[in-house]
Amino acid sequence: MNTQVEPPPKRGMGCFAKGCLIFIVLAILLVVIGIGGSFWSVRHVYLSDKPAPIPQAPTPSETGVVTPGGTSVPTPSETSAAIHERLDTMKQAARAHERTGVEFTAADINALIAANKKSRGLASVSIDGNVAQVLFSIPLKKLKAPLRDALGLGDRYLNATVTVVAPPGTNPSNVQVSEVKINGHNFPTDVLDSGLFGVGPSLRSYVIKYANQYGVTDGEITDGKVILYTSGL
C-alpha cells in the first residue's frame, strides 16, 4: 500500500518575504500625506515621476554560480535560507531564555530582499561602519489601495533614503533614524512615531511587532554589521 508523505510545513519568511515592505511604504505614504500638507506638495515634492536607481543583487536561481577557480558561490536564495536558519536559532534561544547575538551584513539583508519577488528591486541596504542606510523606490501602482486611485497617484514613485545609527543597547522602543529624505527632501526624523494621519498605530509599533516575533530585545550597528540580541531572561 502506498503511503502518502505530507510535505513539511512552510517556514515563516519574515517581513520582507510577506511583502510587508509594501505595507510599510503605504504607511509611510499616509504619514507623508498627513505631514506634507497639500495634495500638490505630496504629488510634486515628496513623490517622483521616475524610480530611483536601486543597486541590484543577483537574481535568485536554483543553482549556484561557479567561479573560474571552480568555487560555487551561494545564490541569494541559498543565502536567504542560511539567514533564516540564523533567525530560527535566535527564536530558539529566546524561547530558552538564552542570551545570544546574531550578525547580519548588508549583503545578508539584500539577499533576503532579492530572494522574494515582492520586494526584489524595490530596496537596498548599505552599512558603512556604524551607520546603516536604507534606499527604496516603490512604484505606487503596486499599492492596491483606494487612496492611490482616488488621488491619482498610480504613476508616481515613493523614493526615500533612511539613515539609522544604533549604538549598543538600542532596542525597538528607542531606535531612532538620524536622517530621512523623501524624493531628496528632508523629512521629520520622528517618522517612526508618527501615526497614520496623526492617529492610529505608528511605524514603530510594527518594528516592535517583528522584533517580538524573533525574540529580539536589543541590537546595534557596528563594524559594518547589524547585530541582534535576545535577552537571556
C-alpha positions as CSV (number, residue, x, y, z in Angstrom):
1,M,0.0,0.0,0.0
2,N,1.3,3.4,-1.0
3,T,1.7,5.8,1.9
4,Q,1.3,9.5,1.1
5,V,4.0,11.6,2.7
6,E,2.9,15.0,3.8
7,P,5.2,17.9,2.7
8,P,7.0,19.7,5.6
9,P,5.2,22.8,6.9
10,K,6.3,26.0,5.3
11,R,8.5,28.2,7.4
12,G,7.7,31.8,8.2
13,M,9.7,34.0,5.9
14,G,9.6,37.3,7.9
15,C,8.6,40.8,7.0
16,F,10.1,41.2,3.5
17,A,9.0,37.7,2.3
18,K,5.4,38.5,3.1
19,G,5.5,41.7,1.2
20,C,5.4,43.8,4.3
21,L,7.8,46.3,2.7
22,I,4.9,47.4,0.5
23,F,2.6,47.7,3.6
24,I,5.2,49.8,5.5
25,V,5.7,52.0,2.5
26,L,1.9,52.5,2.3
27,A,2.1,53.6,6.0
28,I,4.9,56.0,5.2
29,L,2.9,57.4,2.3
30,L,0.0,58.1,4.6
31,V,2.3,59.8,7.1
32,V,3.7,61.9,4.3
33,I,0.2,62.9,3.2
34,G,-0.7,63.7,6.8
35,I,2.5,65.8,7.4
36,G,3.2,67.0,3.9
37,G,0.1,69.2,3.6
38,S,-1.5,69.8,0.3
39,F,-2.1,67.3,-2.4
40,W,0.1,69.3,-4.8
41,S,3.1,69.1,-2.4
42,V,2.7,65.4,-1.9
43,R,2.5,64.7,-5.6
44,H,5.2,67.1,-6.8
45,V,7.5,67.5,-3.8
46,Y,7.5,64.1,-2.0
47,L,6.7,61.8,-4.9
48,S,8.5,61.4,-8.2
49,D,7.6,60.5,-11.7
50,K,10.7,58.3,-12.0
51,P,12.1,55.5,-9.9
52,A,15.4,56.0,-8.0
53,P,18.2,53.6,-9.1
54,I,18.4,50.6,-6.7
55,P,21.6,48.5,-6.6
56,Q,20.6,45.1,-7.8
57,A,21.6,41.9,-6.1
58,P,22.0,38.8,-8.4
59,T,18.7,37.3,-9.5
60,P,17.8,34.2,-7.4
61,S,18.3,30.9,-9.2
62,E,18.2,27.2,-8.3
63,T,21.9,26.6,-8.9
64,G,25.0,28.3,-7.6
65,V,27.4,30.2,-9.8
66,V,30.8,28.6,-10.3
67,T,33.7,31.0,-10.3
68,P,36.7,30.5,-12.7
69,G,38.5,28.8,-9.8
70,G,35.8,26.2,-9.5
71,T,34.3,27.5,-6.3
72,S,30.5,27.6,-6.1
73,V,29.1,30.9,-4.9
74,P,25.8,30.8,-3.0
75,T,22.8,32.3,-4.7
76,P,20.6,34.8,-3.0
77,S,18.1,32.0,-2.4
78,E,20.7,29.9,-0.7
79,T,21.9,32.9,1.3
80,S,18.4,33.7,2.3
81,A,17.9,30.1,3.6
82,A,21.1,30.3,5.7
83,I,19.9,33.7,7.2
84,H,16.6,32.1,8.1
85,E,18.4,29.4,9.9
86,R,20.1,32.1,12.0
87,L,16.7,33.7,12.7
88,D,15.4,30.3,13.8
89,T,18.4,29.9,16.1
90,M,17.6,33.2,17.6
91,K,14.0,32.3,18.1
92,Q,15.0,29.1,19.9
93,A,17.5,31.0,22.1
94,A,14.7,33.5,23.0
95,R,12.3,30.6,24.0
96,A,15.1,29.0,26.0
97,H,15.8,32.4,27.7
98,E,19.4,32.3,26.4
99,R,21.4,35.5,25.6
100,T,22.7,35.3,22.1
101,G,23.7,37.6,19.3
102,V,23.2,37.1,15.5
103,E,25.1,39.2,12.9
104,F,23.7,40.4,9.6
105,T,25.7,42.1,6.9
106,A,24.2,44.4,4.3
107,A,24.7,41.5,1.8
108,D,22.7,39.2,4.0
109,I,19.8,41.7,4.2
110,N,19.9,42.4,0.5
111,A,19.9,38.7,-0.2
112,L,16.6,38.5,1.7
113,I,15.2,41.3,-0.4
114,A,16.4,39.7,-3.7
115,A,15.1,36.3,-2.8
116,N,11.5,37.5,-2.6
117,K,9.6,38.6,-5.7
118,K,7.5,41.1,-3.8
119,S,10.5,43.1,-2.5
120,R,13.1,42.4,-5.2
121,G,14.4,45.5,-6.8
122,L,12.5,47.8,-4.5
123,A,15.0,48.4,-1.7
124,S,18.7,48.1,-0.9
125,V,20.6,48.3,2.4
126,S,24.2,49.6,2.9
127,I,26.2,49.7,6.1
128,D,29.2,52.0,6.5
129,G,30.9,51.4,9.8
130,N,28.2,52.2,12.4
131,V,25.7,53.8,10.0
132,A,23.1,51.9,8.0
133,Q,21.2,53.4,5.1
134,V,18.1,52.0,3.5
135,L,17.3,53.1,0.0
136,F,13.9,52.3,-1.5
137,S,11.9,53.2,-4.6
138,I,8.3,52.0,-4.7
139,P,6.0,52.4,-7.7
140,L,2.7,53.4,-6.2
141,K,0.9,51.2,-8.8
142,K,2.0,48.3,-6.6
143,L,-0.1,49.6,-3.7
144,K,-3.6,48.1,-4.1
145,A,-5.3,50.9,-2.2
146,P,-8.3,53.1,-3.0
147,L,-6.2,56.1,-1.8
148,R,-3.8,55.6,-4.8
149,D,-6.6,55.8,-7.4
150,A,-8.6,58.4,-5.6
151,L,-5.7,60.8,-5.5
152,G,-4.4,59.9,-9.0
153,L,-1.0,58.7,-7.7
154,G,-0.7,55.5,-9.7
155,D,2.0,56.9,-11.9
156,R,4.2,58.2,-9.1
157,Y,7.1,56.7,-7.1
158,L,8.0,57.0,-3.4
159,N,11.8,57.3,-3.4
160,A,13.4,57.6,0.0
161,T,16.6,57.1,2.0
162,V,16.5,56.4,5.7
163,T,19.7,56.6,7.8
164,V,19.9,54.7,11.1
165,V,22.6,54.8,13.8
166,A,22.1,52.2,16.6
167,P,24.7,52.2,19.4
168,P,24.9,49.2,21.8
169,G,21.8,48.8,23.9
170,T,19.4,50.1,21.2
171,N,16.0,48.3,21.4
172,P,12.9,48.6,19.2
173,S,11.3,51.1,21.6
174,N,14.2,53.6,21.4
175,V,15.7,53.0,17.9
176,Q,15.9,56.3,16.0
177,V,16.5,57.4,12.5
178,S,19.1,60.1,12.1
179,E,18.0,61.3,8.7
180,V,15.1,60.8,6.4
181,K,14.9,62.1,2.8
182,I,11.9,61.6,0.6
183,N,12.4,62.4,-3.0
184,G,15.6,64.3,-2.0
185,H,13.7,66.5,0.6
186,N,14.4,66.3,4.3
187,F,11.6,64.8,6.3
188,P,11.0,64.8,10.1
189,T,13.1,62.1,11.7
190,D,10.3,61.2,14.1
191,V,8.6,59.4,11.3
192,L,8.7,56.1,13.3
193,D,6.5,57.6,15.9
194,S,4.0,59.2,13.6
195,G,0.6,57.6,13.4
196,L,-1.3,57.4,10.1
197,F,-2.7,60.9,9.6
198,G,-1.6,61.6,13.2
199,V,-3.7,58.8,14.6
200,G,-3.6,55.0,14.7
201,P,-0.6,52.7,15.0
202,S,2.9,54.1,14.5
203,L,5.6,52.6,12.3
204,R,7.5,51.8,15.5
205,S,4.7,49.5,16.5
206,Y,5.5,47.3,13.5
207,V,9.2,47.4,14.3
208,I,8.3,46.2,17.8
209,K,6.0,43.5,16.4
210,Y,8.6,41.9,14.2
211,A,11.3,42.2,16.9
212,N,9.0,40.3,19.3
213,Q,8.3,37.7,16.6
214,Y,12.0,36.7,16.7
215,G,12.6,37.4,20.4
216,V,14.9,40.4,19.7
217,T,15.3,42.6,22.7
218,D,18.2,44.9,21.6
219,G,20.8,45.3,19.0
220,E,23.5,47.5,17.5
221,I,25.0,48.6,14.2
222,T,28.8,48.3,14.3
223,D,31.7,47.4,12.1
224,G,29.5,47.1,9.0
225,K,27.0,44.7,10.6
226,V,23.7,44.7,12.3
227,I,23.8,42.6,15.5
228,L,20.5,41.4,17.1
229,Y,20.4,40.0,20.6
230,T,18.0,38.0,22.7
231,S,17.8,38.9,26.4
232,G,18.5,35.7,28.2
233,L,15.8,36.4,30.7
